[in-house]
Amino acid sequence: MSNVAPESLTDLKETIKQHYPKLSKRLRQVAEFVLDAPSDVAFGTVAVLSKDAGVHPSTWVRFANAFGFSGFSEMQKLFQQNLMEEAPSYQDRIRMAREAFGDENSEQSPSQLLTRFSHANAIALGHLSETTAAEDLDKAIQILSQANAAHVVGVRRAFVVASYFAYALRHIDRKAYLIDGVGGMYKEQASALDKNDVMIAVSFHPYAEETQMVAKAAAEKKVPLIVITDNQISPLASIASVCFVVKEAEIQSFRSLSSSLCLAQALSIGLAYELEKKNAR
């Protein structure tokens, strides 16, 4: 796939995102693990990582070779170097929180659960502010400020974030339309998109087909697309004008939406400030 190995973890992540659709099923599993848990890759053995990723050990070697490395060890050095240069990752912080609060499988009172959920969300919100690029926020707000109207889509869990985003935009006197697919009419609602509008798509794993359809319709019309998702290899990431990858808190398989809602709120209020500045000129 590549004869020249990436020189940094950032470059490797970008290369993985570009080639992800072409990877085999097993190599995709490794790619997802690499992007989700880079700190584990930094110091894990092939045996342990293979078990965690659900693949044969040789798959890790094939994955490293596919991206231009001589073997797994050479690729692993990128992860180790990155770990030494950066603050603790989200996974590291969650692991420390679990150690602090004890066994998550033990019976806990509502008060203890509230404490754990609150702590996990605080970690996730801190991670959001540290990892969200200011350039991406500025670009998204510029797109929103130049659009005639915003069309927002998100189904199932993501519907909560999408509906709030539309609500917040309306409260700052912006035209905002929630694509809710009433009667199964996602395609018909998406047909109302104009090239001077903006599409906001919120989608989390397993990435609803309805949201993908609407987002792709926007991209085909050259409508700017702002995406909020949970992974760099989300099917919407490659077609987005701006893509925000949000890691939500998760306790006993219950995933929060606090970080995504916080991001939607920040973009909405940031847009209000931008419009206020423009009107003052």
N, C-alpha and C positions, 0 to 999 in steps of 0.2 A: 504493500500500500504506500509506504514511504521509505525512501532510501536514506533520508537524513533525519536523525532523531531530534525532536524539539529540545531546545536548550534551557527551557524553564517550565515549571508546572503550568503556568498560565498558557504558554504556547501549546503544551500537550493537551490541556483541556479544550482549547479552541480547535485543535486538530481532531480530537475525539468527536466534538460536536459536528464538525463538517462531514466526517466519514461515518458517523453512527448509522445512518440508514442503510449503508452498504455492508455493515458487519453481520456476521453469522449470529444465530441466536445466542450461542455460548459467549461469543466475544462481546455481545451487547450486555450480557449479564455482568461481565467484568467491567465494561465501560460504566455502567450504572453504579457499580460498587465503588469504582475509582473516584467518580465525581461526588458521590454521597459521603464517602468516608476516607478522605485522603490521609488523615492522621493514622488510621489503621494500616493503610498500605505502607506508610513510612517505616514502621518497625515490625510489621507482622511477617511471619514466615509464610512461605508458599503453601505449606500444609494447612495452616490455620486460615489463611485468606481464602483458600479453595473451599474449605468447609463453610465459611461464612458467606461466600458468594454463590455456593451451590454448583461449583464446576470442578472438573478434574484439574489437578496441579499443572498438567501440560498446557492447559488453556491460558494460564498466566504467561507462560513462556511465549506461546503463539501470539498473544496480545501484545507483548513487548516487542516481538519481532515485527509485527504488523505496522508498528509505529516507528520503526527504524532503529530500535535498540538491539544490542547484541544478545541481551538476555534480561531476565527479570531484575537482577541485581543492579544493572546499569540504570534501568528505569526507576527503581526504588530510590536511588540517590537524589533524584529530583524532588521526591516527596519529603525526604529527610532534610534536604537543604531548605525547602519551603517552610517546614515545621520549625526549624531553628530561627527563621527570620520573622515569623508571624506570631501573633497572640494565640492563646489556646483556641482550637476550633470549636464549633458548636457541639460536635460529638464528644469532645474532651470535657466540655462544661457539663453536658448532660450526665456523663459518666461520673464526674465528681459530685454532682447533685444526688445521684442515686446512692453513692457511697455515704453521703451525708445524711440522707433520709432513710437509709436501710433498705431492706428487701421489699420491692414493689409488689410482690405477690402475697405479702402478709396482710391479714385483715386490718383495715384502718377505719377510723371514725370519719364522719363528714368533715370535721374540723381539720384532721390530718390531711385528708384529700384536698381540701381547699388550700392548705399550706403548700402542698406539693404542686398543685396546678398553678398557684400564684408564682411560686419560685421558678417553675419551668417556663412560664410565660415571660417572666422578667428576663431570663437568660435569652429566650428567643428574640425579645424586643431589643435587647442590647446587641445581639448578633445582627439584627436588621439594620440598625443605625451604623454599625461598624463596617458592614459589607456592601451597603447600597451606595453606588457611586454618585457623587454630586452631579457629575456630567449627565448621567442618565435621568436624574430628577429634573435638571434644568431642561433637557431635551424634551421630556414628556410634557412639562408645563408649557413649553413653547408650542408644541404641537396642539395641545388643548386650547391654548389662547388664540391660535390662528384658525381653529375649526369653527364652522358654522353651527354644528351640532355634534353631540357625542352619542354613540350607540353602544350600549353596554350589554355583554352577554356572559352568562355563567350559569351552570345547572348543578343540581344536587348541592353538595357542600359549598361550591363556589357561588351559588345563587345568593347566599347571604351577603357576600362581599360585593357582587355585582349590583344587587338591589340597593345596598347602602351607597355605593359609588354614584348611582343615578340620582338617588335622593339628595346626596350632598351637592352634586353639581346643580341641581334644580334650585337649591337654597342659596346659591350665589348667582342666580338669574342666568344660568346657562341652559340652552336647550339640551335635554338629555332624554334618551329613549331606551327603556329597558326591553331588550329582546327576550321575551319570556316564553315564546313558542306556544302561546295559547292555541289550542286546536291543532297542534303539530305544525304551525305555520312559521317555522324558523326561516325557511327559504324565502317565503313571501315578505317577512319582516326585514330580512337582510337586503332584499331588492330595493328598499327605500334609501339605501346608502348613496350618498353623493361624494364625488371626489374631493370636495371641500370639507367633508366631515371627518370624524375620527372614530375608530372602532376600539373599544376597550374590551379585551377578552380575559376572563379569569378562569383558569383551568388547572386542576390538580389530578394527580394519578388516580384512576386510569385514563384520564383525558377524554372527556365525553365527546362522542362523535358529533353531536349537535353543535358544540362550541367550535370544533375544528372546521365544520362545514361553513359556519358563519364567518369565522376568521379568514378562511381561504377565499371566500367570496369577496371580502374586503380587500385582501391582498391583490386579487385579480383585477379589481377596479382601481388599484393604486391608491387606495384609501390608507392613510397612516394607521398603523396597528400598535397599540400599547398592550403588552401582555403581562399579567401577573400569574406566575406559575411556581412549581415547586422543584423543578430540576432543569439544568441547562440543556438536557436532551429531550425536553418536552417537545412534541411535534409542532408546537406553535412558536418555539424560540427562533427557529431558522427563518421564519417569515415576518418576524416582528420588527417594527421600526425602533422600538425600545422594549427590552425584556427585563422584568424584575423577577429574580429567583428568590423566593421567600421560604425559609425553613421554619415551620411552625412547631410549637411545643407539642409533645406527645407523651401522654401518661397512660400506661396500660392499654395501648392501642387507640386511645381517644385523642384525636388530633384537634388542636385549637384553631381558631381563626384570628386571634388577636393581632398577630403581626401583619397579616394581609389587610385587615380593617384599618390598622394604624397607617399603613402605606397609602391606602385609598384616602384616608382623612388628610394626610400630609400633602398629597397631590392636589386635593380639592382646595384646601386652604392656601397652599402655595399658588394655585391658579388665581384665587381671589386677590392675593397680594399683587400678583403680576398685572392683573386687569386694573387694579387700583392705580398702580404706577403709570400704566399706559394712559389712563383717563386724566391723570394729573399733568401730563405733558402738554 
